[in-house]
Amino acid sequence: MGTFCYNFSKYSLAAISLVFLIISVTVITMVACMLSDRTYLVSIAEEGNNYEAGLYILLFTGILMLIVSILGWCSALKLFRYCLATFISIMLVIVVAQIAFAGWLYAHKDRLDELVRSSVINTVKDEYGEIQCRTQIMDTIQSTLECCGANGPEDWAGSKYGKQDSSQIRLNFGVSNAENIFRIPKSCCKDTDSTACNQGRQMKVAGVVSSAIYSEGCMEKLVTTLKTQTYHFMGAAVLVLALEIVSLILALICCYKGGSSDRYKA
């Protein structure tokens, strides 16, 4: 029975290490592709250094997981006690770091929620049409979530984008009415190729929203979507954490049994 449990622990640790190996290679490949893409690098340079720093942190995490998975694989099959000890030490650090990070996320969840809201408002008001990557992100959000503006299409009235091409607006509506007219992005349209879309994009302040335009704001929809995705991410993180704890227990069993076997042979 003892031999069965020992062999089960050994091969289970090898299997879990193989899973970690696949995950780590996937993460490293994904981040390497992002960092080698010059277009992507230009976009994150416009966004600031935080995203690039996040990529390097993710790359470091993937490399660390790769090292740990190789250590786990070798120590499980070859029973190298030094490898087992190193595997246990590094895995303990990773588990503690993940728990600490989860605690930080939980403590700052309200702040993150505020950050998302303020980011959407700022993008609509000042950055849309000015910063290419922000414009592309907002277009994707509006077309995917079927929404317009932060709280609604009216938000574009006070935006930099809404008052662009004012000469064309004066030509279409006259000088007296031009001050009350603003435009909204094409991504707010239900059918971007329709004539109603082009007409509905020119809106009057406090006017009726065209039926061709999405009437709901994006801010609440985006927050709800991110919360849903966060729950999925947390579920995956809990599963990975559980696998890590199981691998720790299995490594301890292998280390103990391997030590007992060495003493018996001696």
CORLIN-V224587 format. One record per run of one state. SS is the DSSP state (H for helix, E for strand, L for the rest). FROM is the first residue (numbers start at 1). TO is the last residue. If there is no record, write none. Layout:
# CORLIN-V224587
{{SS:FROM:TO} {SS:FROM:TO}}
This chain:
# CORLIN-V224587
{{L:1:1} {H:2:36} {L:37:37} {H:38:47} {L:48:48} {H:49:78} {L:79:80} {H:81:107} {L:108:108} {H:109:127} {L:128:131} {H:132:145} {L:146:152} {H:153:158} {L:159:160} {H:161:163} {L:164:165} {H:166:173} {L:174:174} {H:175:178} {L:179:180} {E:181:183} {L:184:185} {H:186:188} {E:189:189} {L:190:194} {H:195:200} {L:201:201} {E:202:204} {L:205:212} {E:213:213} {L:214:218} {H:219:265} {L:266:266}}
